[in-house]
Amino acid sequence: MTALFLLSALVSMIVSLFRWLDRSGRIAHPFDAVTALGFVGLFMTWGVFVPTDAWATLTHQPESWIFGSEQFDGGIVETATVLFYALAIACALVLFRRASSIYGAKAAPMWRVILMMGIFGFVAMIGEEISWGQHWLGFATPESLVEVNLQHEANLHNLVSPRLYDALYQGLGWCLILLPPVAHHYGESLAHLTIVRFLRDCFCWPAVYGLMVSAGILLQHEVFEELSEMVLAFTVFYTLLSLVVRTKKGPGFLQA
């Protein structure tokens, strides 16, 4: 895991450097409040939470009030994860209503499907994150789940082997790191596909790709598991918020 973490950080730095040097990769959007929010998220991730998480791990003093624990649903990071997915649902609902402004009327039906799938996924993530309210409401775990759930909680994600979970996280992390630059550099012929256009925009929007990279790197190591989930949730929310702000200006504001 450490090797993958370091490799993902190195690849991300190289890709980001070439993005910075490539004038076509620079964005023309103004430095507005949404952009500032993204950079605040990046600073908090790497300037506050990552050092705190690393220190707590190295000193064997886990800060449960920050990162939560297996015994209760809480802590700043876990609570923020739930909050960011709730905000992502709100953004997705707004975008659902103005789907034709995302990448045009022809792509609107597909984006409505994507957004609805996202909303269901975000609701599931919130439910799983809080074990569907078990630690708050105090209800017992059904016997059928106790027998197979690794932490004997009322959720589904603990049915999966931690090793498989690690592999899924790592795969998702590499997708976040590599798909936007691949779409940007090699997706010109597929730019008529709005998903490709979306990935190309993510690579060029201020802070969006930086947050995607941050989540991708942190997903490589189990030490940062809780933190990576929060950063991923913030990245999802922030990307949808960027779409909300930019579609308000009309589809022409997005990259052609």
Rosetta blueprint (number, residue, H / E / L):
1 M L
2 T H
3 A H
4 L H
5 F H
6 L H
7 L H
8 S H
9 A H
10 L H
11 V H
12 S H
13 M H
14 I H
15 V H
16 S H
17 L H
18 F H
19 R H
20 W H
21 L H
22 D L
23 R H
24 S H
25 G H
26 R L
27 I L
28 A L
29 H L
30 P L
31 F L
32 D L
33 A H
34 V H
35 T H
36 A H
37 L H
38 G H
39 F H
40 V H
41 G H
42 L H
43 F H
44 M H
45 T H
46 W H
47 G H
48 V H
49 F H
50 V H
51 P H
52 T H
53 D H
54 A H
55 W H
56 A H
57 T H
58 L H
59 T L
60 H L
61 Q L
62 P L
63 E L
64 S H
65 W H
66 I H
67 F H
68 G L
69 S L
70 E L
71 Q L
72 F L
73 D L
74 G L
75 G L
76 I H
77 V H
78 E H
79 T H
80 A H
81 T H
82 V H
83 L H
84 F H
85 Y H
86 A H
87 L H
88 A H
89 I H
90 A H
91 C H
92 A H
93 L H
94 V H
95 L H
96 F H
97 R H
98 R L
99 A L
100 S H
101 S H
102 I H
103 Y H
104 G L
105 A L
106 K L
107 A L
108 A H
109 P H
110 M H
111 W H
112 R H
113 V H
114 I H
115 L H
116 M H
117 M H
118 G H
119 I H
120 F H
121 G H
122 F H
123 V H
124 A H
125 M H
126 I H
127 G H
128 E H
129 E H
130 I L
131 S H
132 W H
133 G H
134 Q H
135 H H
136 W H
137 L H
138 G L
139 F L
140 A L
141 T L
142 P L
143 E H
144 S H
145 L H
146 V H
147 E L
148 V L
149 N L
150 L L
151 Q L
152 H L
153 E L
154 A L
155 N L
156 L L
157 H H
158 N H
159 L H
160 V L
161 S L
162 P H
163 R H
164 L H
165 Y H
166 D H
167 A H
168 L H
169 Y H
170 Q H
171 G H
172 L H
173 G H
174 W H
175 C H
176 L H
177 I H
178 L H
179 L H
180 P H
181 P H
182 V H
183 A H
184 H H
185 H H
186 Y H
187 G L
188 E H
189 S H
190 L H
191 A L
192 H L
193 L L
194 T H
195 I H
196 V H
197 R H
198 F H
199 L H
200 R H
201 D H
202 C H
203 F H
204 C H
205 W L
206 P L
207 A L
208 V H
209 Y H
210 G H
211 L H
212 M H
213 V H
214 S H
215 A H
216 G H
217 I H
218 L H
219 L L
220 Q L
221 H L
222 E H
223 V H
224 F H
225 E H
226 E H
227 L H
228 S H
229 E H
230 M H
231 V H
232 L H
233 A H
234 F H
235 T H
236 V H
237 F H
238 Y H
239 T H
240 L H
241 L H
242 S H
243 L H
244 V H
245 V H
246 R H
247 T H
248 K H
249 K L
250 G L
251 P H
252 G H
253 F H
254 L L
255 Q L
256 A L
